[in-house]
């Protein structure tokens, strides 16, 4: 047994050892034509870099969207009012629907099972604010204390308002991170006051930064969720009622948090049915199911990744054609060398191995440099475009494996053609 194992190890050692001269010869042949080799590698370099950069854009966008959807709460349902933008449209809708109201919230709580907590939301954009914001004017959310848990707000300074303050419409507020930076950039906001229109609110807390999207996603309006001021719901109605418009619904959003065992999709259908009945199928609201958005986003991302890889792989295909072209040209230049090797005992598979190794070396080195170039492109895109880019190990492995495979596939024909040359004719070739 020991003798057999030693023989096997020796055979494997000889098998690997016979490749070493081929690799050495391959490197020497490539270095003899440095410029041509480098130009041949460019197709692989740009192809691999394109794959890595494209997938990094997709991975960055996916992470941001996934974090946003998970932040909405996969056990939550969100009802958003579709508010009219023109008076004629509003009149048409109001003939059949009262819009989103407190009554809708009470009906949902009374008839839908599995709801742990909920809150209506009233949103205002003040016309005047003191201190004057250094950026865009923050949006004011009138919500109940339950919103903190439903939305996953993490208070980093001070506290959130409680139920007593909410019931008494207390003039208190909690700042989002961007609102804090815009209103109180150089000082601690706790205990300070903020004037929205003609009403003063005392700052009692600041929440941690939240993920925001620049574009709408499946009914969720694009908004900087950090540039928000949270106040008690009744304070929004009683203290900011002068800012209310006849174009608005009574409330413009309802947040529902479900039990862990509840089926969010089924519950969403029940909520839609109740609202359609009271709104007479006007379609002036949308029910957002974060769990459904999460699954849909994952499906969309897989399609996006496949399309991006297909587009970027065109560059790798062009690089592979370049490798084949150069290898065919190399065969013509080295026909006499091939004939001499065959004459001194080289077999066809030795010739095939020699030229395949050269093709793989080109794609291998091009792949390595392409990965580095892809990292640089990804960072440049993130810096210039302001996008989130993430280079994943999967994208690097995919790009590298495809590049080496392309070199192998496009090197087979030239290598086979070289091996089939007639040794006598090859030696006489000038």
C-alpha positions as a Markdown table, in Angstrom:
| # | Residue | x | y | z |
|---|---|---|---|---|
| 1 | Unk | 0.0 | 0.0 | 0.0 |
| 2 | Unk | 2.8 | 2.4 | 0.9 |
| 3 | Unk | 4.6 | 1.6 | -2.4 |
| 4 | Unk | 1.4 | 2.2 | -4.4 |
| 5 | Unk | 0.8 | 5.5 | -2.7 |
| 6 | Unk | 4.4 | 6.6 | -3.3 |
| 7 | Unk | 4.1 | 5.6 | -7.0 |
| 8 | Unk | 0.9 | 7.7 | -7.3 |
| 9 | Unk | 2.5 | 10.7 | -5.7 |
| 10 | Unk | 5.5 | 10.4 | -8.0 |
| 11 | Unk | 3.1 | 10.2 | -11.0 |
| 12 | Unk | 1.2 | 13.3 | -9.9 |
| 13 | Unk | 4.5 | 15.1 | -9.4 |
| 14 | Unk | 5.7 | 14.2 | -12.9 |
| 15 | Unk | 2.3 | 15.3 | -14.3 |
| 16 | Unk | 2.6 | 18.8 | -12.7 |
| 17 | Unk | 6.3 | 19.0 | -13.4 |
| 18 | Unk | 5.8 | 18.7 | -17.1 |
| 19 | Unk | 3.8 | 21.9 | -17.2 |
| 20 | Unk | 6.5 | 24.0 | -15.7 |
| 21 | Unk | 8.6 | 24.2 | -18.9 |
| 22 | Unk | 5.4 | 25.1 | -20.8 |
| 23 | Unk | 4.6 | 27.9 | -18.5 |
| 24 | Unk | 8.2 | 29.2 | -18.6 |
| 25 | Unk | 8.1 | 29.0 | -22.4 |
| 26 | Unk | 4.7 | 30.7 | -22.6 |
| 27 | Unk | 5.9 | 33.6 | -20.5 |
| 28 | Unk | 9.0 | 34.0 | -22.6 |
| 29 | Unk | 7.0 | 34.0 | -25.8 |
| 30 | Unk | 4.6 | 36.6 | -24.4 |
| 31 | Unk | 7.4 | 38.8 | -23.2 |
| 32 | Unk | 9.1 | 38.7 | -26.6 |
| 33 | Unk | 6.1 | 40.7 | -28.0 |
| 34 | Unk | 5.2 | 42.9 | -25.0 |
| 35 | Unk | 3.2 | 45.5 | -26.9 |
| 36 | Unk | 1.2 | 42.9 | -28.8 |
| 37 | Unk | 0.5 | 41.0 | -25.7 |
| 38 | Unk | -0.6 | 44.1 | -23.8 |
| 39 | Unk | -2.9 | 45.1 | -26.6 |
| 40 | Unk | -4.4 | 41.6 | -26.7 |
| 41 | Unk | -5.0 | 41.8 | -22.9 |
| 42 | Unk | -6.8 | 45.1 | -23.2 |
| 43 | Unk | -10.0 | 43.4 | -24.3 |
| 44 | Unk | -9.9 | 41.1 | -21.2 |
| 45 | Unk | -8.9 | 44.0 | -18.9 |
| 46 | Unk | -11.8 | 46.2 | -20.0 |
| 47 | Unk | -14.2 | 43.3 | -20.1 |
| 48 | Unk | -13.4 | 42.2 | -16.5 |
| 49 | Unk | -13.4 | 45.8 | -15.3 |
| 50 | Unk | -16.9 | 46.3 | -16.9 |
| 51 | Unk | -18.3 | 43.2 | -15.3 |
| 52 | Unk | -16.9 | 44.2 | -11.8 |
| 53 | Unk | -18.0 | 47.8 | -12.1 |
| 54 | Unk | -21.5 | 47.0 | -13.4 |
| 55 | Unk | -22.1 | 44.5 | -10.7 |
| 56 | Unk | -20.8 | 46.9 | -8.1 |
| 57 | Unk | -23.4 | 49.5 | -9.2 |
| 58 | Unk | -26.1 | 46.8 | -9.0 |
| 59 | Unk | -24.9 | 45.6 | -5.6 |
| 60 | Unk | -24.8 | 49.1 | -4.2 |
| 61 | Unk | -28.2 | 50.0 | -5.4 |
| 62 | Unk | -29.6 | 46.6 | -4.1 |
| 63 | Unk | -28.1 | 47.2 | -0.7 |
| 64 | Unk | -29.6 | 50.6 | -0.4 |
| 65 | Unk | -33.0 | 49.6 | -1.6 |
| 66 | Unk | -33.0 | 46.5 | 0.6 |
| 67 | Unk | -32.0 | 48.5 | 3.6 |
| 68 | Unk | -34.8 | 51.0 | 2.8 |
| 69 | Unk | -37.5 | 48.3 | 2.4 |
| 70 | Unk | -36.3 | 46.5 | 5.6 |
| 71 | Unk | -36.4 | 49.9 | 7.4 |
| 72 | Unk | -40.1 | 50.2 | 6.3 |
| 73 | Unk | -40.6 | 47.0 | 8.3 |
| 74 | Unk | -41.3 | 43.7 | 6.7 |
| 75 | Unk | -44.1 | 43.2 | 9.3 |
| 76 | Unk | -45.7 | 46.5 | 8.5 |
| 77 | Unk | -48.4 | 47.7 | 6.1 |
| 78 | Unk | -48.4 | 51.3 | 4.9 |
| 79 | Unk | -51.5 | 53.0 | 3.5 |
| 80 | Unk | -50.6 | 56.1 | 1.4 |
| 81 | Unk | -53.2 | 58.6 | 0.3 |
| 82 | Unk | -53.1 | 59.6 | -3.4 |
| 83 | Unk | -53.8 | 63.3 | -3.0 |
| 84 | Unk | -55.2 | 65.3 | -5.9 |
| 85 | Unk | -53.1 | 67.9 | -7.6 |
| 86 | Unk | -55.9 | 69.8 | -9.3 |
| 87 | Unk | -59.2 | 71.2 | -8.1 |
| 88 | Unk | -61.2 | 69.4 | -10.8 |
| 89 | Unk | -59.6 | 66.1 | -10.0 |
| 90 | Unk | -60.3 | 66.6 | -6.3 |
| 91 | Unk | -64.0 | 67.4 | -6.9 |
| 92 | Unk | -64.4 | 64.3 | -9.1 |
| 93 | Unk | -62.8 | 62.1 | -6.3 |
| 94 | Unk | -64.8 | 63.7 | -3.5 |
| 95 | Unk | -68.1 | 62.9 | -5.2 |
| 96 | Unk | -67.5 | 59.2 | -4.4 |
| 97 | Unk | -64.7 | 59.1 | -1.7 |
| 98 | Unk | -64.1 | 61.2 | 1.5 |
| 99 | Unk | -60.4 | 60.5 | 1.2 |
| 100 | Unk | -58.2 | 58.9 | 3.8 |
| 101 | Unk | -59.7 | 59.6 | 7.3 |
| 102 | Unk | -59.4 | 58.8 | 11.0 |
| 103 | Unk | -62.6 | 56.7 | 10.4 |
| 104 | Unk | -60.6 | 54.5 | 8.0 |
| 105 | Unk | -58.0 | 54.0 | 10.7 |
| 106 | Unk | -60.7 | 53.0 | 13.3 |
| 107 | Unk | -62.4 | 50.6 | 10.8 |
| 108 | Unk | -59.1 | 48.9 | 10.0 |
| 109 | Unk | -58.2 | 48.5 | 13.7 |
| 110 | Unk | -61.7 | 47.1 | 14.5 |
| 111 | Unk | -62.0 | 44.6 | 11.6 |
| 112 | Unk | -58.4 | 43.4 | 10.7 |
| 113 | Unk | -56.9 | 40.8 | 12.9 |
| 114 | Unk | -53.2 | 40.6 | 13.8 |
| 115 | Unk | -52.5 | 44.3 | 14.1 |
| 116 | Unk | -50.1 | 45.0 | 17.0 |
| 117 | Unk | -50.0 | 48.8 | 16.8 |
| 118 | Unk | -50.8 | 51.5 | 14.3 |
| 119 | Unk | -50.8 | 55.3 | 13.8 |
| 120 | Unk | -52.3 | 57.7 | 11.3 |
| 121 | Unk | -49.9 | 60.3 | 9.8 |
| 122 | Unk | -50.4 | 63.9 | 8.9 |
| 123 | Unk | -47.7 | 65.5 | 6.8 |
| 124 | Unk | -47.0 | 69.3 | 6.5 |
| 125 | Unk | -44.4 | 71.4 | 4.8 |
| 126 | Unk | -44.2 | 74.7 | 6.7 |
| 127 | Unk | -43.9 | 77.9 | 4.8 |
| 128 | Unk | -41.7 | 79.6 | 7.5 |
| 129 | Unk | -39.3 | 78.1 | 10.0 |
| 130 | Unk | -37.1 | 79.5 | 12.7 |
| 131 | Unk | -34.2 | 78.9 | 12.9 |
| 132 | Unk | -33.9 | 79.3 | 9.1 |
| 133 | Unk | -32.9 | 75.9 | 7.6 |
| 134 | Unk | -29.5 | 75.9 | 5.9 |
| 135 | Unk | -30.9 | 73.3 | 3.4 |
| 136 | Unk | -34.3 | 72.3 | 2.3 |
| 137 | Unk | -37.2 | 73.0 | 4.7 |
| 138 | Unk | -37.9 | 69.9 | 6.8 |
| 139 | Unk | -41.2 | 68.1 | 6.5 |
| 140 | Unk | -43.3 | 67.8 | 9.6 |
| 141 | Unk | -44.8 | 64.4 | 10.5 |
| 142 | Unk | -47.7 | 64.4 | 12.9 |
| 143 | Unk | -47.8 | 60.9 | 14.3 |
| 144 | Unk | -48.6 | 59.0 | 17.5 |
| 145 | Unk | -45.9 | 57.6 | 19.8 |
| 146 | Unk | -46.3 | 54.1 | 18.3 |
| 147 | Unk | -44.7 | 55.4 | 15.1 |
| 148 | Unk | -41.3 | 55.1 | 16.8 |
| 149 | Unk | -41.5 | 51.3 | 17.0 |
| 150 | Unk | -43.4 | 50.9 | 13.7 |
| 151 | Unk | -40.8 | 52.9 | 11.7 |
| 152 | Unk | -37.8 | 51.6 | 13.7 |
| 153 | Unk | -36.7 | 55.0 | 14.8 |
| 154 | Unk | -33.6 | 55.0 | 17.1 |
| 155 | Unk | -33.4 | 58.0 | 19.4 |
| 156 | Unk | -29.7 | 59.0 | 19.8 |
| 157 | Unk | -30.3 | 62.0 | 22.0 |
| 158 | Unk | -33.2 | 62.9 | 24.3 |
| 159 | Unk | -36.4 | 60.9 | 23.9 |
| 160 | Unk | -39.5 | 60.5 | 21.8 |
| 161 | Unk | -42.8 | 62.1 | 22.9 |
| 162 | Unk | -45.1 | 59.9 | 25.0 |
| 163 | Unk | -48.9 | 59.2 | 24.8 |
| 164 | Unk | -49.7 | 61.9 | 27.4 |
| 165 | Unk | -48.0 | 64.5 | 25.3 |
| 166 | Unk | -49.7 | 63.2 | 22.2 |
| 167 | Unk | -53.2 | 63.3 | 23.8 |
| 168 | Unk | -52.6 | 66.8 | 25.0 |
| 169 | Unk | -51.2 | 68.0 | 21.7 |
| 170 | Unk | -48.0 | 69.1 | 23.5 |
| 171 | Unk | -45.8 | 71.5 | 21.5 |
| 172 | Unk | -42.8 | 69.2 | 21.4 |
| 173 | Unk | -40.8 | 67.7 | 18.5 |
| 174 | Unk | -38.1 | 65.2 | 17.6 |
| 175 | Unk | -35.6 | 66.0 | 14.9 |
| 176 | Unk | -34.4 | 63.7 | 12.1 |
| 177 | Unk | -30.6 | 63.8 | 11.6 |
| 178 | Unk | -30.7 | 66.0 | 8.5 |
| 179 | Unk | -33.2 | 68.4 | 10.1 |
| 180 | Unk | -30.9 | 68.7 | 13.2 |
| 181 | Unk | -27.9 | 69.4 | 11.0 |
| 182 | Unk | -29.9 | 72.0 | 9.0 |
| 183 | Unk | -31.5 | 73.8 | 12.0 |
| 184 | Unk | -28.8 | 73.5 | 14.6 |
| 185 | Unk | -25.5 | 72.7 | 12.8 |
| 186 | Unk | -23.1 | 73.8 | 15.6 |
| 187 | Unk | -25.1 | 73.3 | 18.8 |
| 188 | Unk | -27.0 | 70.8 | 20.9 |
| 189 | Unk | -30.7 | 71.1 | 19.8 |
| 190 | Unk | -32.1 | 69.5 | 23.0 |
| 191 | Unk | -34.2 | 72.1 | 24.9 |
| 192 | Unk | -34.1 | 74.6 | 22.0 |
| 193 | Unk | -37.2 | 75.7 | 20.2 |
| 194 | Unk | -38.3 | 75.5 | 16.6 |
| 195 | Unk | -41.0 | 77.7 | 15.0 |
| 196 | Unk | -43.0 | 76.2 | 12.2 |
| 197 | Unk | -45.3 | 78.8 | 10.7 |
| 198 | Unk | -46.6 | 80.5 | 13.8 |
| 199 | Unk | -46.2 | 77.7 | 16.3 |
| 200 | Unk | -43.2 | 77.0 | 18.6 |
| 201 | Unk | -42.1 | 73.5 | 19.4 |
| 202 | Unk | -39.5 | 72.4 | 22.0 |
| 203 | Unk | -36.9 | 69.9 | 20.8 |
| 204 | Unk | -36.9 | 66.8 | 23.1 |
| 205 | Unk | -35.0 | 64.3 | 20.9 |
| 206 | Unk | -33.0 | 63.5 | 17.9 |
| 207 | Unk | -33.2 | 60.2 | 15.9 |
| 208 | Unk | -30.4 | 58.3 | 14.2 |
| 209 | Unk | -29.8 | 58.6 | 10.4 |
| 210 | Unk | -32.1 | 56.6 | 8.2 |
| 211 | Unk | -31.8 | 55.2 | 4.7 |
| 212 | Unk | -33.4 | 57.4 | 2.0 |
| 213 | Unk | -34.0 | 56.9 | -1.7 |
| 214 | Unk | -33.8 | 59.5 | -4.5 |
| 215 | Unk | -36.5 | 57.9 | -6.6 |
| 216 | Unk | -40.0 | 56.4 | -5.9 |
| 217 | Unk | -40.3 | 52.7 | -5.4 |
| 218 | Unk | -43.6 | 50.9 | -5.9 |
| 219 | Unk | -45.8 | 53.7 | -4.5 |
| 220 | Unk | -43.3 | 54.8 | -1.7 |
| 221 | Unk | -42.6 | 58.5 | -2.5 |
| 222 | Unk | -39.0 | 59.6 | -2.7 |
| 223 | Unk | -38.2 | 61.7 | 0.3 |
| 224 | Unk | -35.2 | 62.5 | 2.6 |
| 225 | Unk | -36.4 | 60.5 | 5.6 |
| 226 | Unk | -33.7 | 62.3 | 7.7 |
| 227 | Unk | -35.0 | 65.8 | 6.9 |
| 228 | Unk | -38.2 | 65.2 | 9.1 |
| 229 | Unk | -39.5 | 66.8 | 12.3 |
| 230 | Unk | -41.8 | 64.5 | 14.3 |
| 231 | Unk | -44.6 | 66.1 | 16.4 |
| 232 | Unk | -47.6 | 64.6 | 18.2 |
| 233 | Unk | -50.5 | 63.9 | 15.8 |
| 234 | Unk | -53.0 | 66.2 | 17.5 |
| 235 | Unk | -50.4 | 68.9 | 17.7 |
| 236 | Unk | -50.2 | 68.8 | 13.9 |
| 237 | Unk | -54.0 | 69.2 | 13.6 |
| 238 | Unk | -54.6 | 71.8 | 16.3 |
| 239 | Unk | -51.4 | 73.9 | 16.1 |
| 240 | Unk | -50.8 | 73.7 | 12.3 |
| 241 | Unk | -54.3 | 73.7 | 11.0 |
| 242 | Unk | -53.8 | 77.1 | 9.3 |
| 243 | Unk | -51.4 | 75.3 | 7.0 |
| 244 | Unk | -54.0 | 72.7 | 6.0 |
| 245 | Unk | -55.2 | 72.8 | 2.5 |
| 246 | Unk | -58.6 | 71.9 | 1.1 |
| 247 | Unk | -56.7 | 69.7 | -1.4 |
| 248 | Unk | -55.5 | 67.4 | 1.4 |
| 249 | Unk | -57.1 | 64.3 | 2.9 |
| 250 | Unk | -57.9 | 64.3 | 6.6 |
| 251 | Unk | -54.8 | 62.1 | 7.1 |
| 252 | Unk | -52.3 | 61.2 | 4.4 |
| 253 | Unk | -51.0 | 57.9 | 5.7 |
| 254 | Unk | -51.7 | 55.0 | 8.0 |
| 255 | Unk | -49.0 | 52.7 | 9.5 |
| 256 | Unk | -49.9 | 49.2 | 10.6 |
| 257 | Unk | -47.6 | 46.8 | 12.4 |
| 258 | Unk | -48.6 | 43.1 | 12.3 |
| 259 | Unk | -47.9 | 40.2 | 14.5 |
| 260 | Unk | -45.0 | 38.0 | 13.5 |
| 261 | Unk | -47.3 | 35.1 | 12.6 |
| 262 | Unk | -49.6 | 37.3 | 10.4 |
| 263 | Unk | -49.7 | 36.9 | 6.7 |
| 264 | Unk | -48.9 | 40.4 | 5.4 |
| 265 | Unk | -50.1 | 39.8 | 1.9 |
| 266 | Unk | -53.5 | 38.4 | 3.1 |
| 267 | Unk | -53.8 | 41.2 | 5.6 |
| 268 | Unk | -53.1 | 43.8 | 2.9 |
| 269 | Unk | -55.9 | 42.3 | 0.8 |
| 270 | Unk | -58.3 | 42.7 | 3.7 |
| 271 | Unk | -57.2 | 46.3 | 4.2 |
| 272 | Unk | -57.7 | 47.1 | 0.5 |
| 273 | Unk | -61.2 | 45.5 | 0.6 |
| 274 | Unk | -62.2 | 47.6 | 3.6 |
| 275 | Unk | -60.9 | 50.8 | 2.1 |
| 276 | Unk | -62.4 | 50.1 | -1.4 |
| 277 | Unk | -65.7 | 49.6 | 0.3 |
| 278 | Unk | -65.6 | 53.0 | 2.1 |
| 279 | Unk | -63.9 | 54.8 | -0.8 |
| 280 | Unk | -66.2 | 53.2 | -3.4 |
| 281 | Unk | -63.3 | 51.9 | -5.5 |
| 282 | Unk | -62.1 | 55.4 | -6.2 |
| 283 | Unk | -58.5 | 54.3 | -6.1 |
| 284 | Unk | -57.3 | 57.3 | -4.1 |
| 285 | Unk | -55.0 | 55.3 | -1.9 |
| 286 | Unk | -52.3 | 52.6 | -2.2 |
| 287 | Unk | -51.4 | 49.8 | 0.2 |
| 288 | Unk | -47.7 | 49.2 | 0.5 |
| 289 | Unk | -46.5 | 45.8 | 1.6 |
| 290 | Unk | -42.7 | 46.0 | 2.4 |
| 291 | Unk | -42.4 | 42.2 | 2.5 |
| 292 | Unk | -43.8 | 42.0 | -1.0 |
| 293 | Unk | -41.5 | 44.8 | -2.1 |
| 294 | Unk | -38.6 | 42.9 | -0.7 |
| 295 | Unk | -39.4 | 39.8 | -2.7 |
| 296 | Unk | -40.0 | 41.7 | -5.8 |
| 297 | Unk | -36.8 | 43.7 | -5.4 |
| 298 | Unk | -34.8 | 40.5 | -5.1 |
| 299 | Unk | -36.3 | 39.1 | -8.3 |
| 300 | Unk | -35.7 | 42.4 | -10.1 |
| 301 | Unk | -32.1 | 42.5 | -8.9 |
| 302 | Unk | -31.4 | 39.0 | -10.2 |
| 303 | Unk | -32.7 | 40.1 | -13.6 |
| 304 | Unk | -30.6 | 43.3 | -13.5 |
| 305 | Unk | -27.5 | 41.4 | -12.6 |
| 306 | Unk | -28.0 | 38.9 | -15.5 |
| 307 | Unk | -28.5 | 41.8 | -18.0 |
| 308 | Unk | -25.5 | 43.7 | -16.7 |
| 309 | Unk | -23.3 | 40.6 | -16.9 |
| 310 | Unk | -24.6 | 39.9 | -20.4 |
| 311 | Unk | -23.8 | 43.5 | -21.6 |
| 312 | Unk | -20.4 | 43.5 | -19.9 |
| 313 | Unk | -19.5 | 40.1 | -21.3 |
| 314 | Unk | -19.6 | 41.4 | -24.8 |
| 315 | Unk | -16.3 | 43.1 | -24.0 |
| 316 | Unk | -14.9 | 39.7 | -22.8 |
| 317 | Unk | -16.2 | 38.2 | -26.1 |
| 318 | Unk | -14.3 | 40.8 | -28.1 |
| 319 | Unk | -11.2 | 40.1 | -25.9 |
| 320 | Unk | -11.5 | 36.4 | -26.6 |
| 321 | Unk | -11.7 | 37.1 | -30.4 |
| 322 | Unk | -8.5 | 39.2 | -30.0 |
| 323 | Unk | -6.8 | 36.3 | -28.3 |
| 324 | Unk | -7.8 | 33.9 | -31.0 |
| 325 | Unk | -6.5 | 36.4 | -33.7 |
| 326 | Unk | -3.2 | 36.9 | -32.0 |
| 327 | Unk | -2.7 | 33.1 | -31.4 |
| 328 | Unk | -3.4 | 32.4 | -35.1 |
| 329 | Unk | -0.9 | 35.0 | -36.1 |
| 330 | Unk | 1.6 | 33.6 | -33.6 |
| 331 | Unk | 1.2 | 30.1 | -35.2 |
| 332 | Unk | 2.2 | 31.5 | -38.6 |
| 333 | Unk | 5.3 | 33.2 | -37.0 |
| 334 | Unk | 6.3 | 30.1 | -35.2 |
| 335 | Unk | 5.5 | 27.4 | -37.8 |
| 336 | Unk | 9.1 | 26.4 | -38.1 |
| 337 | Unk | 9.5 | 26.2 | -34.3 |
| 338 | Unk | 6.4 | 23.9 | -34.2 |
| 339 | Unk | 7.9 | 21.7 | -36.9 |
| 340 | Unk | 11.2 | 21.4 | -35.0 |
| 341 | Unk | 9.4 | 20.4 | -31.8 |
| 342 | Unk | 7.4 | 17.8 | -33.6 |
| 343 | Unk | 10.5 | 16.5 | -35.2 |
| 344 | Unk | 12.4 | 16.0 | -31.9 |
| 345 | Unk | 9.5 | 14.0 | -30.4 |
| 346 | Unk | 6.8 | 16.5 | -29.2 |
| 347 | Unk | 3.3 | 15.0 | -29.5 |
| 348 | Unk | 0.2 | 16.8 | -30.7 |
| 349 | Unk | -1.1 | 17.2 | -27.2 |
| 350 | Unk | 2.2 | 18.9 | -26.1 |
| 351 | Unk | 1.7 | 21.5 | -28.9 |
| 352 | Unk | -1.9 | 22.0 | -27.8 |
| 353 | Unk | -0.9 | 22.4 | -24.2 |
| 354 | Unk | 1.8 | 24.9 | -25.1 |
| 355 | Unk | -0.5 | 27.3 | -27.0 |
| 356 | Unk | -3.4 | 26.8 | -24.6 |
| 357 | Unk | -1.2 | 27.8 | -21.7 |
| 358 | Unk | -0.2 | 31.0 | -23.6 |
| 359 | Unk | -3.9 | 31.8 | -24.3 |
| 360 | Unk | -4.8 | 31.2 | -20.6 |
| 361 | Unk | -1.8 | 33.3 | -19.4 |
| 362 | Unk | -3.1 | 36.2 | -21.5 |
| 363 | Unk | -6.6 | 35.9 | -20.1 |
| 364 | Unk | -5.3 | 35.2 | -16.6 |
| 365 | Unk | -3.1 | 38.3 | -16.5 |
| 366 | Unk | -5.7 | 40.4 | -18.2 |
| 367 | Unk | -8.3 | 39.2 | -15.6 |
| 368 | Unk | -6.0 | 40.1 | -12.7 |
| 369 | Unk | -5.4 | 43.6 | -14.1 |
| 370 | Unk | -9.1 | 44.0 | -15.0 |
| 371 | Unk | -10.1 | 43.3 | -11.4 |
| 372 | Unk | -7.8 | 46.1 | -10.2 |
| 373 | Unk | -9.2 | 48.4 | -12.9 |
| 374 | Unk | -12.7 | 47.4 | -12.0 |
| 375 | Unk | -12.1 | 48.4 | -8.3 |
| 376 | Unk | -10.8 | 51.7 | -9.6 |
| 377 | Unk | -13.8 | 52.3 | -11.9 |
| 378 | Unk | -16.2 | 51.4 | -9.1 |
| 379 | Unk | -14.6 | 53.9 | -6.7 |
| 380 | Unk | -14.5 | 56.6 | -9.5 |
| 381 | Unk | -18.2 | 56.1 | -10.2 |
| 382 | Unk | -19.1 | 56.3 | -6.5 |
| 383 | Unk | -17.1 | 59.5 | -6.2 |
| 384 | Unk | -18.2 | 61.3 | -9.4 |
| 385 | Unk | -21.9 | 60.1 | -9.5 |
| 386 | Unk | -22.5 | 59.9 | -5.8 |
| 387 | Unk | -23.8 | 56.4 | -6.1 |
| 388 | Unk | -23.3 | 53.6 | -3.7 |
| 389 | Unk | -21.1 | 50.9 | -5.2 |
| 390 | Unk | -20.1 | 47.6 | -3.6 |
| 391 | Unk | -17.5 | 45.2 | -5.1 |
| 392 | Unk | -18.5 | 41.8 | -4.0 |
| 393 | Unk | -16.4 | 38.7 | -4.0 |
| 394 | Unk | -19.0 | 36.9 | -6.2 |
| 395 | Unk | -18.6 | 39.6 | -8.9 |
| 396 | Unk | -14.8 | 39.4 | -8.8 |
| 397 | Unk | -14.9 | 35.6 | -9.0 |
| 398 | Unk | -17.5 | 35.6 | -11.8 |
| 399 | Unk | -15.5 | 38.1 | -13.9 |
| 400 | Unk | -12.2 | 36.3 | -13.3 |
| 401 | Unk | -13.6 | 32.8 | -14.1 |
| 402 | Unk | -15.3 | 34.1 | -17.3 |
| 403 | Unk | -12.1 | 35.8 | -18.5 |
| 404 | Unk | -10.1 | 32.6 | -18.0 |
| 405 | Unk | -12.8 | 30.5 | -19.6 |
| 406 | Unk | -12.9 | 32.9 | -22.6 |
| 407 | Unk | -9.1 | 32.5 | -23.0 |
| 408 | Unk | -9.4 | 28.7 | -22.8 |
| 409 | Unk | -12.3 | 28.5 | -25.3 |
| 410 | Unk | -10.8 | 30.9 | -27.8 |
| 411 | Unk | -7.4 | 29.3 | -27.4 |
| 412 | Unk | -8.5 | 25.8 | -28.3 |
| 413 | Unk | -8.9 | 26.3 | -32.1 |
| 414 | Unk | -5.5 | 28.0 | -32.6 |
| 415 | Unk | -3.8 | 25.3 | -30.4 |
| 416 | Unk | -5.5 | 22.5 | -32.3 |
| 417 | Unk | -4.5 | 24.0 | -35.6 |
| 418 | Unk | -0.9 | 24.3 | -34.5 |
| 419 | Unk | -0.8 | 20.7 | -33.4 |
| 420 | Unk | -2.2 | 19.4 | -36.7 |
| 421 | Unk | 0.6 | 21.0 | -38.8 |
| 422 | Unk | 2.6 | 18.6 | -40.8 |
| 423 | Unk | 6.1 | 18.5 | -39.2 |
| 424 | Unk | 7.9 | 18.2 | -42.5 |
| 425 | Unk | 6.0 | 21.1 | -44.1 |
| 426 | Unk | 6.4 | 23.1 | -40.9 |
| 427 | Unk | 10.2 | 22.7 | -40.9 |
| 428 | Unk | 10.4 | 23.8 | -44.6 |
| 429 | Unk | 8.1 | 26.8 | -43.9 |
| 430 | Unk | 9.8 | 30.1 | -44.5 |
